[in-house]
Structure formats: C-alpha cells, structure tokens
Amino acid sequence: LDREIVSEYNLTVRAEDGGNPRKSSTTNVTISVLDINDSPPVFVLPVYHKNVSESYALQKSITNVAATDADVGTNAEVQYSIVKPNLFPHFRLDSKTGILSLTQ
C-alpha cells in the first residue's frame, strides 16, 4: 500500500449462509492507510543562486529555500539546516522558514 497514491479503500463485504434458499447481507468497510515517513523532502528548485554585495545588510534575507514532503502530519514537516555550519559562519538558515540571511 502507498498512502501517497491511495489513502483510503472502500470495500463492500458480503456474508452468505449455506441454507436453501441462501440468505446474505452486506456491509461497507473503509480502510484508511496510515502514513509512514517514506517520502524525502523535495526542494522547489534544484539549485538556488543569489548574488550578494560585500556591503549587504546584516540579518537581511538573502533567499528563501523551500521543500515539500508528500507525507502527512509530522512526517511532512520540513526543517532546514546548513550542512557543516562551522564552515559558513557568515550565514544563518531559519530551520522552520528556510530563510537564509547574513549574520557577519
């Protein structure tokens, strides 16, 4: 099952006895597929490119990176971070909004 493709199934189930004549009844069963964290976040753009002057204002937004996740609930919540942040002390990336700004 893949919740991202089909999140719910509606089945009709029949019960039938062995008598003569046979008697039967039906009921409906709804199966909801629960989400697992099986989809990675996908960035809206494959590459973000911005030019920044040497006199760019501190704390000013440079760009906003964005990613979406096909999962639902907490599995779809995306958090952002800079890989090896110690190598890039001049920049700050807001973990919730994806806003990249200049800090030094």
Buried (B, 14 or more C-beta within 10 A) or exposed (E): EEBEEEBEEEEEEEEEEEEEEEEEEEEEEEEEBEBEEEBEBEBEEEEBEEEEEEEEEEEEEBBBBBBEBBBBEEBBEBEBEBEEEEEEEEBBBBEEEBBBBBEE
